[in-house]
Amino acid sequence: MDSHSEYVLRKLLNELEGKVGRHTELISVYVPAGYDLNNVMSQLASEQGTATNIKSKATRKNVVDALERAMQHLRLYKQTPANGLVLFSGNVSERDGQQDLQVWAFEPPEPISTRLYRCDKNFILDPLKDMIAPKDVYGLIAVDNKEATIATLKGSRYVIQKKLTSGYSGKHRAGGQSARRFERLISEQSHNFKKRIGEMVNEVFLPIIKDVRGLVIGGPAATKEDFVDGDYIHHELKKKIIAVKDITYTDESGIRELINASEEDLREVEMVRQKSLMQRFMKELIEDGLASYGPDLEGALDANAVDTLLMSDKLDDKEVDRLYEKAKQAGSNIEIMNDEFEEGFQLWNTFKGKAAILRYKI
């Protein structure tokens, strides 16, 4: 699935997630690739007959009308599209007693195998969400003797899963304590904190271990090495460690620092790829090289000079579609970014959401 198809699907999901029926009156229909639409029509007609038995007059009308609109739309198709068809129909009015009957039909960018009919208070979206959900997960662990942060990285987003603090007492010992006893207490405190971190790492990643592509661990000095070398995390998770990095911070900024320090190890992750492209664009811009933005961008597209078009997902839908078609005709690569990381934020705020790396200077 290319970035534009994912963008379109994500926009649809965001729109439909906000739609709620007053009762179980929103219709979701999933038609698998190759399935006969006549069978779907027959089922919807049967469901419409059953719906006439609904006691509530308003709910009965909304369900019957939603099914009618769904069948009207299905008649527009001579056969099931190559990848199947997903259809949503229902009254999505926010005002009680008023009807706002809407239909959404979507031809998925990848074949669907789900055969589903559902009448519910919400549209059934999980099969489409699964389509764009990154399959691989990377674990990010920033650790020192005072705090630790555990995060997951999927696609273009990282999510903080756990934050821990140790209550580390520092370097000053209480009066009367010998230096040796103090060092032993500090070592014991550090060991116990690492045990807590390990337990949290196991809790977060063992249930999803089949999806975990790799673990990256970072921290200052020897603390992270002690954590990696010690018996703190499950042996199967230890096999997943792909990199250990020196970083300064261990809070959320440490997670971002860890991502930056591990670009080579995480190069297949969408966020890292997009960060790299923006960094490449900035380098070209600073050196007055193969970079374009603003009014010059249209000319570069018209001249087939764009190697990679960078767009923010905060642009207007029509603008995204227009630029996508122009770039596609020019054989350009296309990346649509969100602004949840620094470079994506910079693309939107500094370059109005549009920039390009060029094939040649114009």
HELIX and SHEET records of a PDB file:
HELIX    1   1 SER A    3  GLU A   17  1                                  15    
HELIX    2   2 LEU A   37  ALA A   51  1                                  15    
HELIX    3   3 LYS A   57  LEU A   74  1                                  18    
HELIX    4   4 ASP A  126  ILE A  132  1                                   7    
HELIX    5   5 ALA A  179  PHE A  205  1                                  27    
HELIX    6   6 LEU A  206  ASP A  211  5                                   6    
HELIX    7   7 THR A  223  ASP A  229  1                                   7    
HELIX    8   8 HIS A  235  LYS A  238  1                                   4    
HELIX    9   9 GLU A  252  ALA A  261  1                                  10    
HELIX   10  10 GLU A  270  ILE A  286  1                                  17    
HELIX   11  11 ASP A  296  ASP A  302  1                                   7    
HELIX   12  12 ASP A  317  GLN A  329  1                                  13    
HELIX   13  13 GLU A  342  PHE A  351  1                                  10    
SHEET    1   A 4 LEU A 101  PHE A 106  0                                        
SHEET    2   A 4 LEU A  85  ASN A  91 -1                                        
SHEET    3   A 4 LEU A  26  VAL A  31 -1                                        
SHEET    4   A 4 LEU A 116  ASP A 120 -1                                        
SHEET    1   B 5 ARG A 157  THR A 165  0                                        
SHEET    2   B 5 GLU A 147  LYS A 154 -1                                        
SHEET    3   B 5 VAL A 137  VAL A 143 -1                                        
SHEET    4   B 5 VAL A 212  GLY A 219  1                                        
SHEET    5   B 5 ILE A 241  ASP A 246  1                                        
SHEET    1   C 4 ALA A 291  TYR A 293  0                                        
SHEET    2   C 4 LYS A 354  LEU A 358 -1                                        
SHEET    3   C 4 VAL A 306  SER A 312 -1                                        
SHEET    4   C 4 ASN A 333  MET A 337  1                                        
END                                                                             
